[in-house]
Amino acid sequence: MQNANLTGEKKVTIWNRTFICCIIANVCLCMSQFVVNPLVTSYATFLGAGATVVGMISGLYFGISFAMRPISGPMVTMMDKKKLMIFAYALGVAVNLAYATFNTIGLFVAARLLHGVQFSLIGSLTLTVASDSLPKEKMGSGIGIFGVGGAFGTALGPSVGLALRTWGNELWGDGGGFRLTFLAAAGFMVISLIPCFLMTTQPKPDRKALAALGPWYKNIVAVDALPPAVLMALYSMAFILYNTYMVPYSEQFGIAGIGSFFTVYALVLLVSRPLSGRLLDKYGAAVTLYPCSILFILSFVIVGLVHSLPAVLAAAALAGAGWGAIQPTIQAMSIQSVSPAKRGVASNTNYFGMDLGYFLGPTLGGLIVANVHDYSKMFLCGIIPVVLGLIVFIFTWRRFKVRAKVLEHKDAPVGK
């Protein structure tokens, strides 16, 4: 229930049952993902996969998700979102149980394919349900706080997964650690189902609403959300380089304790996400995106030029502050660029960009390393997509502001 101030007006707040349920579900989802993802290539190698197959499995998750978005996008827009949430999170339980059960590379690849299908649904779906529960005045703050779940997963998931693998191997020998980790991931997904059942969401749109949405193929991509999706693709290309190549970078330059990079990054992320949301609501996307892009660029400059642990930790703090504010800003722009009925399509469009960036970043980064044999130069090249993102933002910002203002007046109650 909203609080009232002394003038009798209701205080606008982001906190409601559905939003809280979305946060809890997202925290458990991110923990499950980040517990498993760092071990995928190791497990494929353990099952006997060669280098080519291991590389394929690494990109399979995002490749399948990208390919499925023409189907998952209309599903998110046109179906009962609560039932779809329950299905998508239950599918996550099944996938992780499959990881724990399957002990051949063929069956593991099949489970990875199914996981990609689940990912194509779950990200945009949870973001859509969360944004639907938020007042438009607090959209930036709400999405920033919602993104804290990802920060928790980034901070805790990899360490938990590695600790479980070590413990499982000590108890049950080689392979026992992987099974224990996958079972733990399934456990996190079981917990995430509880808030899915408890949340209250709008049911499937009625015939009139479905007719207004148009045929399914018009609910794959929101044209007005394409500029933010391009931004997401470019910035994601740069960000994913850290997740993919920091370990081999540290090995090339003899930097011990590289795990602390992710810890520092995640701690700064926890602070930057909610703070950036408040700045976005108060001052707009430009005030957030310009300075945070500069911080993000500086992180690549430091990693590329200075090869020491203190420098790497400074870069981690800059990357956490930069990307931690950039991602929710772009997500909020996607949601604000369309009418409430099209938020599912906008979320899907945003994840098209993210999937593409997460696929292209490691691929192009690997090509650069193969040619120059220097991870520091590859990280310096990470500056390029960020600069391109800034250029795209400069040329599309004015149109976005006009569009957002039109939608705000259109959605305003009569007499306001």
Sequence and secondary structure as in RCSB ss.txt:
>XXXX:A:sequence
MQNANLTGEKKVTIWNRTFICCIIANVCLCMSQFVVNPLVTSYATFLGAGATVVGMISGLYFGISFAMRPISGPM
VTMMDKKKLMIFAYALGVAVNLAYATFNTIGLFVAARLLHGVQFSLIGSLTLTVASDSLPKEKMGSGIGIFGVGG
AFGTALGPSVGLALRTWGNELWGDGGGFRLTFLAAAGFMVISLIPCFLMTTQPKPDRKALAALGPWYKNIVAVDA
LPPAVLMALYSMAFILYNTYMVPYSEQFGIAGIGSFFTVYALVLLVSRPLSGRLLDKYGAAVTLYPCSILFILSF
VIVGLVHSLPAVLAAAALAGAGWGAIQPTIQAMSIQSVSPAKRGVASNTNYFGMDLGYFLGPTLGGLIVANVHDY
SKMFLCGIIPVVLGLIVFIFTWRRFKVRAKVLEHKDAPVGK
>XXXX:A:secstr
   B TTS B   S  HHHHHHHHHHHHHHHHHHHHGGGHHHHHHHTT  HHHHHHHHHHHHHHHHHHHHHHHHH
HHHS HHHHHHHHHHHHHHHHHHHHH  SHHHHHHHHHHHHHHHHHHHHHHHHHHHHTS GGGHHHHHHHHTHHH
HHHHHHHHHHHHHHHHHHHHHH TTHHHHHHHHHHHHHHHHHHHHHHH     S  HHHHHHH SGGGGS  GGG
HHHHHHHHHHHHHHHHHHHHHHHHHHHTT   THHHHHHHHHHHHHHHHHHHHHHHHH HHHHHHHHHHHHHHHH
HHHHH  SHHHHHHHHHHHHHHHHHHHHHHHHHHHHTS GGGHHHHHHHHHHHHHHHHHHHHHHHHHHHHHH  H
HHHHHHTHHHHHHHHHHHHHHHHHHHHHHHHHHHHHS TT 
